[in-house]
Amino acid sequence: MRIHIATDHAGLELSHFLIDQLTADGHKVFDHGPSSYDALDDYPGFCINAALAVKADQKAGVEALGIVLGGSG
């Protein structure tokens, strides 16, 4: 299964853990960001990109899910 993941700076460490675990379990994981810690990062942009990727995959008949993480819950 394809899994698209996005976060803000507060979820960065957890997203890296999840990417490693999900990849080890055989999933194809796409990290939509951020790639490094930035306290002023643009959380909505990362999450929108992940959501659009899930939508595109599902429209193409590809099984896909999304995970978004953030400090606000």
PQR file of N, CA, C, O and H, with PARSE charges and radii, in Angstrom:
ATOM      1  N   MET A   1       0.841  -1.178   0.000 -0.4000 1.5000
ATOM      2  CA  MET A   1       0.000   0.000   0.000 -0.0000 2.0000
ATOM      3  C   MET A   1       0.885   1.240   0.000  0.5500 1.7000
ATOM      4  O   MET A   1       1.967   1.253   0.587 -0.5500 1.4000
ATOM      5  N   ARG A   2       0.406   2.267  -0.664 -0.4000 1.5000
ATOM      6  CA  ARG A   2       1.098   3.564  -0.617 -0.0000 2.0000
ATOM      7  C   ARG A   2       0.568   4.365   0.565  0.5500 1.7000
ATOM      8  O   ARG A   2      -0.636   4.418   0.815 -0.5500 1.4000
ATOM      9  H   ARG A   2      -0.473   2.257  -1.140  0.4000 1.0000
ATOM     10  N   ILE A   3       1.481   4.975   1.271 -0.4000 1.5000
ATOM     11  CA  ILE A   3       1.106   5.821   2.401 -0.0000 2.0000
ATOM     12  C   ILE A   3       1.800   7.166   2.222  0.5500 1.7000
ATOM     13  O   ILE A   3       3.020   7.236   2.073 -0.5500 1.4000
ATOM     14  H   ILE A   3       2.460   4.931   1.068  0.4000 1.0000
ATOM     15  N   HIS A   4       1.012   8.217   2.240 -0.4000 1.5000
ATOM     16  CA  HIS A   4       1.520   9.583   2.121 -0.0000 2.0000
ATOM     17  C   HIS A   4       1.500  10.194   3.512  0.5500 1.7000
ATOM     18  O   HIS A   4       0.481  10.143   4.201 -0.5500 1.4000
ATOM     19  H   HIS A   4       0.021   8.160   2.361  0.4000 1.0000
ATOM     20  N   ILE A   5       2.622  10.769   3.927 -0.4000 1.5000
ATOM     21  CA  ILE A   5       2.739  11.316   5.277 -0.0000 2.0000
ATOM     22  C   ILE A   5       3.212  12.768   5.217  0.5500 1.7000
ATOM     23  O   ILE A   5       4.062  13.124   4.401 -0.5500 1.4000
ATOM     24  H   ILE A   5       3.449  10.810   3.367  0.4000 1.0000
ATOM     25  N   ALA A   6       2.647  13.595   6.092 -0.4000 1.5000
ATOM     26  CA  ALA A   6       3.025  15.008   6.187 -0.0000 2.0000
ATOM     27  C   ALA A   6       2.898  15.435   7.648  0.5500 1.7000
ATOM     28  O   ALA A   6       2.153  14.834   8.422 -0.5500 1.4000
ATOM     29  H   ALA A   6       1.956  13.305   6.755  0.4000 1.0000
ATOM     30  N   THR A   7       3.628  16.471   8.006 -0.4000 1.5000
ATOM     31  CA  THR A   7       3.641  16.908   9.397 -0.0000 2.0000
ATOM     32  C   THR A   7       4.047  18.377   9.493  0.5500 1.7000
ATOM     33  O   THR A   7       4.294  19.035   8.483 -0.5500 1.4000
ATOM     34  H   THR A   7       4.233  16.960   7.377  0.4000 1.0000
ATOM     35  N   ASP A   8       4.110  18.866  10.697 -0.4000 1.5000
ATOM     36  CA  ASP A   8       4.759  20.150  10.961 -0.0000 2.0000
ATOM     37  C   ASP A   8       5.987  19.848  11.805  0.5500 1.7000
ATOM     38  O   ASP A   8       6.318  18.681  12.014 -0.5500 1.4000
ATOM     39  H   ASP A   8       3.910  18.331  11.519  0.4000 1.0000
ATOM     40  N   HIS A   9       6.661  20.869  12.287 -0.4000 1.5000
ATOM     41  CA  HIS A   9       7.888  20.641  13.055 -0.0000 2.0000
ATOM     42  C   HIS A   9       7.651  19.811  14.311  0.5500 1.7000
ATOM     43  O   HIS A   9       8.538  19.076  14.746 -0.5500 1.4000
ATOM     44  H   HIS A   9       6.393  21.817  12.116  0.4000 1.0000
ATOM     45  N   ALA A  10       6.464  19.923  14.896 -0.4000 1.5000
ATOM     46  CA  ALA A  10       6.182  19.199  16.139 -0.0000 2.0000
ATOM     47  C   ALA A  10       6.083  17.693  15.919  0.5500 1.7000
ATOM     48  O   ALA A  10       6.331  16.920  16.845 -0.5500 1.4000
ATOM     49  H   ALA A  10       5.743  20.520  14.543  0.4000 1.0000
ATOM     50  N   GLY A  11       5.731  17.269  14.727 -0.4000 1.5000
ATOM     51  CA  GLY A  11       5.586  15.843  14.446 -0.0000 2.0000
ATOM     52  C   GLY A  11       6.723  15.252  13.642  0.5500 1.7000
ATOM     53  O   GLY A  11       6.649  14.097  13.222 -0.5500 1.4000
ATOM     54  H   GLY A  11       5.530  17.897  13.975  0.4000 1.0000
ATOM     55  N   LEU A  12       7.770  16.022  13.421 -0.4000 1.5000
ATOM     56  CA  LEU A  12       8.852  15.587  12.545 -0.0000 2.0000
ATOM     57  C   LEU A  12       9.508  14.290  13.025  0.5500 1.7000
ATOM     58  O   LEU A  12       9.701  13.368  12.233 -0.5500 1.4000
ATOM     59  H   LEU A  12       7.830  16.960  13.763  0.4000 1.0000
ATOM     60  N   GLU A  13       9.844  14.213  14.286 -0.4000 1.5000
ATOM     61  CA  GLU A  13      10.508  13.015  14.810 -0.0000 2.0000
ATOM     62  C   GLU A  13       9.597  11.791  14.692  0.5500 1.7000
ATOM     63  O   GLU A  13      10.050  10.718  14.295 -0.5500 1.4000
ATOM     64  H   GLU A  13       9.687  14.962  14.930  0.4000 1.0000
ATOM     65  N   LEU A  14       8.327  11.947  15.032 -0.4000 1.5000
ATOM     66  CA  LEU A  14       7.376  10.843  14.924 -0.0000 2.0000
ATOM     67  C   LEU A  14       7.191  10.420  13.467  0.5500 1.7000
ATOM     68  O   LEU A  14       7.083   9.228  13.178 -0.5500 1.4000
ATOM     69  H   LEU A  14       7.958  12.819  15.354  0.4000 1.0000
ATOM     70  N   SER A  15       7.156  11.377  12.561 -0.4000 1.5000
ATOM     71  CA  SER A  15       6.976  11.020  11.150 -0.0000 2.0000
ATOM     72  C   SER A  15       8.157  10.197  10.649  0.5500 1.7000
ATOM     73  O   SER A  15       7.962   9.256   9.880 -0.5500 1.4000
ATOM     74  H   SER A  15       7.244  12.345  12.796  0.4000 1.0000
ATOM     75  N   HIS A  16       9.372  10.527  11.064 -0.4000 1.5000
ATOM     76  CA  HIS A  16      10.541   9.744  10.655 -0.0000 2.0000
ATOM     77  C   HIS A  16      10.467   8.327  11.207  0.5500 1.7000
ATOM     78  O   HIS A  16      10.816   7.370  10.517 -0.5500 1.4000
ATOM     79  H   HIS A  16       9.530  11.292  11.689  0.4000 1.0000
ATOM     80  N   PHE A  17      10.015   8.193  12.444 -0.4000 1.5000
ATOM     81  CA  PHE A  17       9.836   6.860  13.044 -0.0000 2.0000
ATOM     82  C   PHE A  17       8.808   6.063  12.247  0.5500 1.7000
ATOM     83  O   PHE A  17       9.048   4.905  11.906 -0.5500 1.4000
ATOM     84  H   PHE A  17       9.732   8.971  13.004  0.4000 1.0000
ATOM     85  N   LEU A  18       7.660   6.682  11.948 -0.4000 1.5000
ATOM     86  CA  LEU A  18       6.610   5.993  11.202 -0.0000 2.0000
ATOM     87  C   LEU A  18       7.069   5.603   9.800  0.5500 1.7000
ATOM     88  O   LEU A  18       6.764   4.508   9.326 -0.5500 1.4000
ATOM     89  H   LEU A  18       7.466   7.623  12.225  0.4000 1.0000
ATOM     90  N   ILE A  19       7.791   6.487   9.145 -0.4000 1.5000
ATOM     91  CA  ILE A  19       8.298   6.179   7.806 -0.0000 2.0000
ATOM     92  C   ILE A  19       9.185   4.936   7.860  0.5500 1.7000
ATOM     93  O   ILE A  19       9.054   4.047   7.019 -0.5500 1.4000
ATOM     94  H   ILE A  19       8.038   7.376   9.529  0.4000 1.0000
ATOM     95  N   ASP A  20      10.069   4.869   8.823 -0.4000 1.5000
ATOM     96  CA  ASP A  20      10.953   3.704   8.961 -0.0000 2.0000
ATOM     97  C   ASP A  20      10.147   2.432   9.221  0.5500 1.7000
ATOM     98  O   ASP A  20      10.394   1.400   8.597 -0.5500 1.4000
ATOM     99  H   ASP A  20      10.175   5.591   9.507  0.4000 1.0000
ATOM    100  N   GLN A  21       9.189   2.506  10.137 -0.4000 1.5000
ATOM    101  CA  GLN A  21       8.403   1.332  10.501 -0.0000 2.0000
ATOM    102  C   GLN A  21       7.514   0.862   9.347  0.5500 1.7000
ATOM    103  O   GLN A  21       7.448  -0.332   9.053 -0.5500 1.4000
ATOM    104  H   GLN A  21       8.989   3.345  10.644  0.4000 1.0000
ATOM    105  N   LEU A  22       6.839   1.798   8.703 -0.4000 1.5000
ATOM    106  CA  LEU A  22       5.940   1.439   7.605 -0.0000 2.0000
ATOM    107  C   LEU A  22       6.714   0.891   6.408  0.5500 1.7000
ATOM    108  O   LEU A  22       6.255  -0.033   5.736 -0.5500 1.4000
ATOM    109  H   LEU A  22       6.893   2.767   8.941  0.4000 1.0000
ATOM    110  N   THR A  23       7.879   1.457   6.145 -0.4000 1.5000
ATOM    111  CA  THR A  23       8.726   0.950   5.064 -0.0000 2.0000
ATOM    112  C   THR A  23       9.194  -0.466   5.385  0.5500 1.7000
ATOM    113  O   THR A  23       9.195  -1.334   4.512 -0.5500 1.4000
ATOM    114  H   THR A  23       8.252   2.208   6.691  0.4000 1.0000
ATOM    115  N   ALA A  24       9.586  -0.698   6.623 -0.4000 1.5000
ATOM    116  CA  ALA A  24      10.021  -2.036   7.046 -0.0000 2.0000
ATOM    117  C   ALA A  24       8.887  -3.054   6.926  0.5500 1.7000
ATOM    118  O   ALA A  24       9.133  -4.240   6.705 -0.5500 1.4000
ATOM    119  H   ALA A  24       9.585   0.007   7.332  0.4000 1.0000
ATOM    120  N   ASP A  25       7.660  -2.593   7.071 -0.4000 1.5000
ATOM    121  CA  ASP A  25       6.494  -3.469   6.938 -0.0000 2.0000
ATOM    122  C   ASP A  25       6.084  -3.689   5.481  0.5500 1.7000
ATOM    123  O   ASP A  25       5.107  -4.384   5.206 -0.5500 1.4000
ATOM    124  H   ASP A  25       7.461  -1.630   7.251  0.4000 1.0000
ATOM    125  N   GLY A  26       6.834  -3.095   4.550 -0.4000 1.5000
ATOM    126  CA  GLY A  26       6.591  -3.330   3.138 -0.0000 2.0000
ATOM    127  C   GLY A  26       5.743  -2.302   2.425  0.5500 1.7000
ATOM    128  O   GLY A  26       5.398  -2.488   1.258 -0.5500 1.4000
ATOM    129  H   GLY A  26       7.628  -2.529   4.774  0.4000 1.0000
ATOM    130  N   HIS A  27       5.399  -1.214   3.105 -0.4000 1.5000
ATOM    131  CA  HIS A  27       4.601  -0.159   2.479 -0.0000 2.0000
ATOM    132  C   HIS A  27       5.519   0.793   1.705  0.5500 1.7000
ATOM    133  O   HIS A  27       6.688   0.971   2.047 -0.5500 1.4000
ATOM    134  H   HIS A  27       5.679  -1.063   4.053  0.4000 1.0000
ATOM    135  N   LYS A  28       4.968   1.387   0.671 -0.4000 1.5000
ATOM    136  CA  LYS A  28       5.700   2.418  -0.078 -0.0000 2.0000
ATOM    137  C   LYS A  28       5.270   3.756   0.519  0.5500 1.7000
ATOM    138  O   LYS A  28       4.119   4.166   0.370 -0.5500 1.4000
ATOM    139  H   LYS A  28       4.018   1.242   0.392  0.4000 1.0000
ATOM    140  N   VAL A  29       6.192   4.429   1.189 -0.4000 1.5000
ATOM    141  CA  VAL A  29       5.875   5.647   1.927 -0.0000 2.0000
ATOM    142  C   VAL A  29       6.436   6.863   1.197  0.5500 1.7000
ATOM    143  O   VAL A  29       7.592   6.876   0.773 -0.5500 1.4000
ATOM    144  H   VAL A  29       7.127   4.095   1.310  0.4000 1.0000
ATOM    145  N   PHE A  30       5.587   7.886   1.060 -0.4000 1.5000
ATOM    146  CA  PHE A  30       5.976   9.143   0.439 -0.0000 2.0000
ATOM    147  C   PHE A  30       5.934  10.230   1.505  0.5500 1.7000
ATOM    148  O   PHE A  30       4.885  10.491   2.094 -0.5500 1.4000
ATOM    149  H   PHE A  30       4.649   7.875   1.404  0.4000 1.0000
ATOM    150  N   ASP A  31       7.058  10.852   1.744 -0.4000 1.5000
ATOM    151  CA  ASP A  31       7.176  11.905   2.753 -0.0000 2.0000
ATOM    152  C   ASP A  31       6.971  13.260   2.080  0.5500 1.7000
ATOM    153  O   ASP A  31       7.781  13.687   1.257 -0.5500 1.4000
ATOM    154  H   ASP A  31       7.910  10.640   1.265  0.4000 1.0000
ATOM    155  N   HIS A  32       5.879  13.926   2.441 -0.4000 1.5000
ATOM    156  CA  HIS A  32       5.546  15.221   1.843 -0.0000 2.0000
ATOM    157  C   HIS A  32       6.072  16.400   2.656  0.5500 1.7000
ATOM    158  O   HIS A  32       5.769  17.555   2.356 -0.5500 1.4000
ATOM    159  H   HIS A  32       5.221  13.579   3.109  0.4000 1.0000
ATOM    160  N   GLY A  33       6.853  16.107   3.676 -0.4000 1.5000
ATOM    161  CA  GLY A  33       7.517  17.185   4.378 -0.0000 2.0000
ATOM    162  C   GLY A  33       7.018  17.415   5.783  0.5500 1.7000
ATOM    163  O   GLY A  33       5.987  16.908   6.224 -0.5500 1.4000
ATOM    164  H   GLY A  33       7.099  15.169   3.920  0.4000 1.0000
ATOM    165  N   PRO A  34       7.810  18.203   6.442 -0.5600 1.5000
ATOM    166  CA  PRO A  34       9.029  18.880   6.016  0.2800 2.0000
ATOM    167  C   PRO A  34      10.219  17.923   6.040  0.5500 1.7000
ATOM    168  O   PRO A  34      10.149  16.842   6.625 -0.5500 1.4000
ATOM    169  N   SER A  35      11.300  18.330   5.402 -0.4000 1.5000
ATOM    170  CA  SER A  35      12.490  17.492   5.371 -0.0000 2.0000
ATOM    171  C   SER A  35      13.446  17.802   6.527  0.5500 1.7000
ATOM    172  O   SER A  35      14.320  16.997   6.849 -0.5500 1.4000
ATOM    173  H   SER A  35      11.357  19.208   4.927  0.4000 1.0000
ATOM    174  N   SER A  36      13.274  18.966   7.142 -0.4000 1.5000
ATOM    175  CA  SER A  36      14.118  19.330   8.279 -0.0000 2.0000
ATOM    176  C   SER A  36      13.318  20.210   9.236  0.5500 1.7000
ATOM    177  O   SER A  36      12.270  20.745   8.874 -0.5500 1.4000
ATOM    178  H   SER A  36      12.564  19.620   6.880  0.4000 1.0000
ATOM    179  N   TYR A  37      13.818  20.351  10.444 -0.4000 1.5000
ATOM    180  CA  TYR A  37      13.132  21.122  11.471 -0.0000 2.0000
ATOM    181  C   TYR A  37      13.146  22.613  11.147  0.5500 1.7000
ATOM    182  O   TYR A  37      14.195  23.205  10.891 -0.5500 1.4000
ATOM    183  H   TYR A  37      14.669  19.916  10.737  0.4000 1.0000
ATOM    184  N   ASP A  38      11.964  23.194  11.166 -0.4000 1.5000
ATOM    185  CA  ASP A  38      11.805  24.638  11.003 -0.0000 2.0000
ATOM    186  C   ASP A  38      10.567  25.043  11.791  0.5500 1.7000
ATOM    187  O   ASP A  38       9.448  24.688  11.418 -0.5500 1.4000
ATOM    188  H   ASP A  38      11.112  22.714  11.374  0.4000 1.0000
ATOM    189  N   ALA A  39      10.759  25.779  12.869 -0.4000 1.5000
ATOM    190  CA  ALA A  39       9.648  26.159  13.749 -0.0000 2.0000
ATOM    191  C   ALA A  39       8.589  26.995  13.038  0.5500 1.7000
ATOM    192  O   ALA A  39       7.475  27.132  13.543 -0.5500 1.4000
ATOM    193  H   ALA A  39      11.668  26.067  13.172  0.4000 1.0000
ATOM    194  N   LEU A  40       8.913  27.548  11.890 -0.4000 1.5000
ATOM    195  CA  LEU A  40       7.958  28.373  11.136 -0.0000 2.0000
ATOM    196  C   LEU A  40       7.467  27.688   9.867  0.5500 1.7000
ATOM    197  O   LEU A  40       7.027  28.355   8.931 -0.5500 1.4000
ATOM    198  H   LEU A  40       9.818  27.436  11.479  0.4000 1.0000
ATOM    199  N   ASP A  41       7.541  26.347   9.831 -0.4000 1.5000
ATOM    200  CA  ASP A  41       7.169  25.646   8.606 -0.0000 2.0000
ATOM    201  C   ASP A  41       5.681  25.822   8.276  0.5500 1.7000
ATOM    202  O   ASP A  41       4.884  26.236   9.118 -0.5500 1.4000
ATOM    203  H   ASP A  41       7.899  25.806  10.591  0.4000 1.0000
ATOM    204  N   ASP A  42       5.338  25.500   7.041 -0.4000 1.5000
ATOM    205  CA  ASP A  42       3.989  25.714   6.527 -0.0000 2.0000
ATOM    206  C   ASP A  42       3.206  24.399   6.549  0.5500 1.7000
ATOM    207  O   ASP A  42       3.118  23.700   5.539 -0.5500 1.4000
ATOM    208  H   ASP A  42       5.986  25.164   6.357  0.4000 1.0000
ATOM    209  N   TYR A  43       2.651  24.079   7.692 -0.4000 1.5000
ATOM    210  CA  TYR A  43       1.923  22.830   7.908 -0.0000 2.0000
ATOM    211  C   TYR A  43       0.819  22.606   6.887  0.5500 1.7000
ATOM    212  O   TYR A  43       0.751  21.512   6.326 -0.5500 1.4000
ATOM    213  H   TYR A  43       2.723  24.646   8.513  0.4000 1.0000
ATOM    214  N   PRO A  44      -0.057  23.582   6.608 -0.5600 1.5000
ATOM    215  CA  PRO A  44      -1.139  23.322   5.646  0.2800 2.0000
ATOM    216  C   PRO A  44      -0.637  22.895   4.268  0.5500 1.7000
ATOM    217  O   PRO A  44      -1.234  22.020   3.641 -0.5500 1.4000
ATOM    218  N   GLY A  45       0.424  23.484   3.800 -0.4000 1.5000
ATOM    219  CA  GLY A  45       0.952  23.117   2.488 -0.0000 2.0000
ATOM    220  C   GLY A  45       1.399  21.674   2.426  0.5500 1.7000
ATOM    221  O   GLY A  45       1.121  20.983   1.446 -0.5500 1.4000
ATOM    222  H   GLY A  45       0.910  24.195   4.309  0.4000 1.0000
ATOM    223  N   PHE A  46       2.086  21.206   3.450 -0.4000 1.5000
ATOM    224  CA  PHE A  46       2.539  19.818   3.486 -0.0000 2.0000
ATOM    225  C   PHE A  46       1.336  18.870   3.493  0.5500 1.7000
ATOM    226  O   PHE A  46       1.316  17.880   2.762 -0.5500 1.4000
ATOM    227  H   PHE A  46       2.312  21.768   4.246  0.4000 1.0000
ATOM    228  N   CYS A  47       0.341  19.178   4.318 -0.4000 1.5000
ATOM    229  CA  CYS A  47      -0.819  18.301   4.454 -0.0000 2.0000
ATOM    230  C   CYS A  47      -1.671  18.288   3.183  0.5500 1.7000
ATOM    231  O   CYS A  47      -2.184  17.241   2.785 -0.5500 1.4000
ATOM    232  H   CYS A  47       0.357  19.983   4.912  0.4000 1.0000
ATOM    233  N   ILE A  48      -1.816  19.430   2.561 -0.4000 1.5000
ATOM    234  CA  ILE A  48      -2.569  19.488   1.305 -0.0000 2.0000
ATOM    235  C   ILE A  48      -1.888  18.630   0.247  0.5500 1.7000
ATOM    236  O   ILE A  48      -2.560  17.913  -0.494 -0.5500 1.4000
ATOM    237  H   ILE A  48      -1.400  20.280   2.883  0.4000 1.0000
ATOM    238  N   ASN A  49      -0.574  18.695   0.168 -0.4000 1.5000
ATOM    239  CA  ASN A  49       0.151  17.879  -0.805 -0.0000 2.0000
ATOM    240  C   ASN A  49      -0.063  16.392  -0.552  0.5500 1.7000
ATOM    241  O   ASN A  49      -0.230  15.623  -1.499 -0.5500 1.4000
ATOM    242  H   ASN A  49      -0.028  19.278   0.769  0.4000 1.0000
ATOM    243  N   ALA A  50      -0.061  15.981   0.701 -0.4000 1.5000
ATOM    244  CA  ALA A  50      -0.305  14.575   1.029 -0.0000 2.0000
ATOM    245  C   ALA A  50      -1.728  14.180   0.656  0.5500 1.7000
ATOM    246  O   ALA A  50      -1.949  13.107   0.095 -0.5500 1.4000
ATOM    247  H   ALA A  50       0.074  16.606   1.470  0.4000 1.0000
ATOM    248  N   ALA A  51      -2.690  15.038   0.964 -0.4000 1.5000
ATOM    249  CA  ALA A  51      -4.085  14.742   0.644 -0.0000 2.0000
ATOM    250  C   ALA A  51      -4.309  14.646  -0.866  0.5500 1.7000
ATOM    251  O   ALA A  51      -5.016  13.753  -1.332 -0.5500 1.4000
ATOM    252  H   ALA A  51      -2.511  15.910   1.420  0.4000 1.0000
ATOM    253  N   LEU A  52      -3.723  15.545  -1.616 -0.4000 1.5000
ATOM    254  CA  LEU A  52      -3.856  15.509  -3.071 -0.0000 2.0000
ATOM    255  C   LEU A  52      -3.223  14.249  -3.657  0.5500 1.7000
ATOM    256  O   LEU A  52      -3.737  13.682  -4.621 -0.5500 1.4000
ATOM    257  H   LEU A  52      -3.149  16.272  -1.238  0.4000 1.0000
ATOM    258  N   ALA A  53      -2.126  13.821  -3.082 -0.4000 1.5000
ATOM    259  CA  ALA A  53      -1.467  12.603  -3.559 -0.0000 2.0000
ATOM    260  C   ALA A  53      -2.327  11.372  -3.285  0.5500 1.7000
ATOM    261  O   ALA A  53      -2.418  10.486  -4.135 -0.5500 1.4000
ATOM    262  H   ALA A  53      -1.708  14.281  -2.298  0.4000 1.0000
ATOM    263  N   VAL A  54      -2.956  11.305  -2.118 -0.4000 1.5000
ATOM    264  CA  VAL A  54      -3.863  10.194  -1.803 -0.0000 2.0000
ATOM    265  C   VAL A  54      -5.032  10.198  -2.786  0.5500 1.7000
ATOM    266  O   VAL A  54      -5.404   9.153  -3.321 -0.5500 1.4000
ATOM    267  H   VAL A  54      -2.882  12.025  -1.428  0.4000 1.0000
ATOM    268  N   LYS A  55      -5.598  11.356  -3.017 -0.4000 1.5000
ATOM    269  CA  LYS A  55      -6.731  11.474  -3.946 -0.0000 2.0000
ATOM    270  C   LYS A  55      -6.337  11.010  -5.345  0.5500 1.7000
ATOM    271  O   LYS A  55      -7.082  10.269  -5.987 -0.5500 1.4000
ATOM    272  H   LYS A  55      -5.295  12.205  -2.583  0.4000 1.0000
ATOM    273  N   ALA A  56      -5.178  11.439  -5.816 -0.4000 1.5000
ATOM    274  CA  ALA A  56      -4.719  11.053  -7.151 -0.0000 2.0000
ATOM    275  C   ALA A  56      -4.486   9.547  -7.237  0.5500 1.7000
ATOM    276  O   ALA A  56      -4.859   8.913  -8.224 -0.5500 1.4000
ATOM    277  H   ALA A  56      -4.573  12.041  -5.294  0.4000 1.0000
ATOM    278  N   ASP A  57      -3.871   8.977  -6.205 -0.4000 1.5000
ATOM    279  CA  ASP A  57      -3.642   7.533  -6.200 -0.0000 2.0000
ATOM    280  C   ASP A  57      -4.962   6.775  -6.230  0.5500 1.7000
ATOM    281  O   ASP A  57      -5.131   5.849  -7.024 -0.5500 1.4000
ATOM    282  H   ASP A  57      -3.568   9.492  -5.404  0.4000 1.0000
ATOM    283  N   GLN A  58      -5.892   7.162  -5.375 -0.4000 1.5000
ATOM    284  CA  GLN A  58      -7.170   6.467  -5.315 -0.0000 2.0000
ATOM    285  C   GLN A  58      -7.941   6.607  -6.627  0.5500 1.7000
ATOM    286  O   GLN A  58      -8.589   5.658  -7.067 -0.5500 1.4000
ATOM    287  H   GLN A  58      -5.755   7.914  -4.731  0.4000 1.0000
ATOM    288  N   LYS A  59      -7.877   7.764  -7.243 -0.4000 1.5000
ATOM    289  CA  LYS A  59      -8.542   7.973  -8.529 -0.0000 2.0000
ATOM    290  C   LYS A  59      -7.937   7.064  -9.601  0.5500 1.7000
ATOM    291  O   LYS A  59      -8.634   6.618 -10.512 -0.5500 1.4000
ATOM    292  H   LYS A  59      -7.351   8.535  -6.885  0.4000 1.0000
ATOM    293  N   ALA A  60      -6.626   6.794  -9.481 -0.4000 1.5000
ATOM    294  CA  ALA A  60      -5.937   5.928 -10.434 -0.0000 2.0000
ATOM    295  C   ALA A  60      -6.087   4.445 -10.080  0.5500 1.7000
ATOM    296  O   ALA A  60      -5.529   3.583 -10.758 -0.5500 1.4000
ATOM    297  H   ALA A  60      -6.060   7.156  -8.740  0.4000 1.0000
ATOM    298  N   GLY A  61      -6.839   4.155  -9.022 -0.4000 1.5000
ATOM    299  CA  GLY A  61      -7.051   2.774  -8.621 -0.0000 2.0000
ATOM    300  C   GLY A  61      -5.948   2.189  -7.763  0.5500 1.7000
ATOM    301  O   GLY A  61      -5.864   0.972  -7.596 -0.5500 1.4000
ATOM    302  H   GLY A  61      -7.292   4.855  -8.471  0.4000 1.0000
ATOM    303  N   VAL A  62      -5.099   3.054  -7.217 -0.4000 1.5000
ATOM    304  CA  VAL A  62      -4.000   2.614  -6.361 -0.0000 2.0000
ATOM    305  C   VAL A  62      -4.452   2.733  -4.906  0.5500 1.7000
ATOM    306  O   VAL A  62      -4.951   3.775  -4.480 -0.5500 1.4000
ATOM    307  H   VAL A  62      -5.167   4.042  -7.352  0.4000 1.0000
ATOM    308  N   GLU A  63      -4.270   1.651  -4.155 -0.4000 1.5000
ATOM    309  CA  GLU A  63      -4.634   1.681  -2.739 -0.0000 2.0000
ATOM    310  C   GLU A  63      -3.683   2.615  -1.993  0.5500 1.7000
ATOM    311  O   GLU A  63      -2.473   2.391  -1.995 -0.5500 1.4000
ATOM    312  H   GLU A  63      -3.864   0.805  -4.500  0.4000 1.0000
ATOM    313  N   ALA A  64      -4.214   3.654  -1.357 -0.4000 1.5000
ATOM    314  CA  ALA A  64      -3.377   4.646  -0.682 -0.0000 2.0000
ATOM    315  C   ALA A  64      -4.104   5.241   0.520  0.5500 1.7000
ATOM    316  O   ALA A  64      -5.328   5.369   0.533 -0.5500 1.4000
ATOM    317  H   ALA A  64      -5.197   3.836  -1.355  0.4000 1.0000
ATOM    318  N   LEU A  65      -3.325   5.592   1.510 -0.4000 1.5000
ATOM    319  CA  LEU A  65      -3.816   6.277   2.707 -0.0000 2.0000
ATOM    320  C   LEU A  65      -2.897   7.445   3.016  0.5500 1.7000
ATOM    321  O   LEU A  65      -1.787   7.528   2.490 -0.5500 1.4000
ATOM    322  H   LEU A  65      -2.330   5.487   1.499  0.4000 1.0000
ATOM    323  N   GLY A  66      -3.359   8.341   3.867 -0.4000 1.5000
ATOM    324  CA  GLY A  66      -2.552   9.473   4.295 -0.0000 2.0000
ATOM    325  C   GLY A  66      -2.473   9.551   5.801  0.5500 1.7000
ATOM    326  O   GLY A  66      -3.404   9.174   6.512 -0.5500 1.4000
ATOM    327  H   GLY A  66      -4.260   8.274   4.294  0.4000 1.0000
ATOM    328  N   ILE A  67      -1.339  10.051   6.277 -0.4000 1.5000
ATOM    329  CA  ILE A  67      -1.138  10.305   7.706 -0.0000 2.0000
ATOM    330  C   ILE A  67      -0.635  11.741   7.819  0.5500 1.7000
ATOM    331  O   ILE A  67       0.347  12.112   7.176 -0.5500 1.4000
ATOM    332  H   ILE A  67      -0.583  10.357   5.699  0.4000 1.0000
ATOM    333  N   VAL A  68      -1.310  12.543   8.636 -0.4000 1.5000
ATOM    334  CA  VAL A  68      -0.842  13.907   8.901 -0.0000 2.0000
ATOM    335  C   VAL A  68      -0.683  14.062  10.411  0.5500 1.7000
ATOM    336  O   VAL A  68      -1.530  13.627  11.191 -0.5500 1.4000
ATOM    337  H   VAL A  68      -2.107  12.241   9.158  0.4000 1.0000
ATOM    338  N   LEU A  69       0.408  14.686  10.797 -0.4000 1.5000
ATOM    339  CA  LEU A  69       0.751  14.858  12.201 -0.0000 2.0000
ATOM    340  C   LEU A  69       1.023  16.331  12.465  0.5500 1.7000
ATOM    341  O   LEU A  69       1.511  17.050  11.593 -0.5500 1.4000
ATOM    342  H   LEU A  69       1.096  15.039  10.163  0.4000 1.0000
ATOM    343  N   GLY A  70       0.701  16.775  13.683 -0.4000 1.5000
ATOM    344  CA  GLY A  70       0.997  18.150  14.025 -0.0000 2.0000
ATOM    345  C   GLY A  70       0.881  18.402  15.507  0.5500 1.7000
ATOM    346  O   GLY A  70       0.266  17.626  16.237 -0.5500 1.4000
ATOM    347  H   GLY A  70       0.305  16.191  14.392  0.4000 1.0000
ATOM    348  N   GLY A  71       1.464  19.471  15.938 -0.4000 1.5000
ATOM    349  CA  GLY A  71       1.440  19.829  17.342 -0.0000 2.0000
ATOM    350  C   GLY A  71       0.059  20.175  17.877  0.5500 1.7000
ATOM    351  O   GLY A  71      -0.175  20.112  19.084 -0.5500 1.4000
ATOM    352  H   GLY A  71       1.964  20.102  15.344  0.4000 1.0000
ATOM    353  N   SER A  72      -0.852  20.539  16.988 -0.4000 1.5000
ATOM    354  CA  SER A  72      -2.190  20.913  17.436 -0.0000 2.0000
ATOM    355  C   SER A  72      -3.094  19.691  17.617  0.5500 1.7000
ATOM    356  O   SER A  72      -4.230  19.823  18.073 -0.5500 1.4000
ATOM    357  H   SER A  72      -0.662  20.590  16.007  0.4000 1.0000
ATOM    358  N   GLY A  73      -2.604  18.526  17.270 -0.4000 1.5000
ATOM    359  CA  GLY A  73      -3.392  17.295  17.444 -0.0000 2.0000
ATOM    360  C   GLY A  73      -4.036  16.944  16.178  0.5500 1.7000
ATOM    361  O   GLY A  73      -4.746  15.942  16.103 -0.5500 1.4000
ATOM    362  H   GLY A  73      -1.681  18.419  16.900  0.4000 1.0000
TER
END
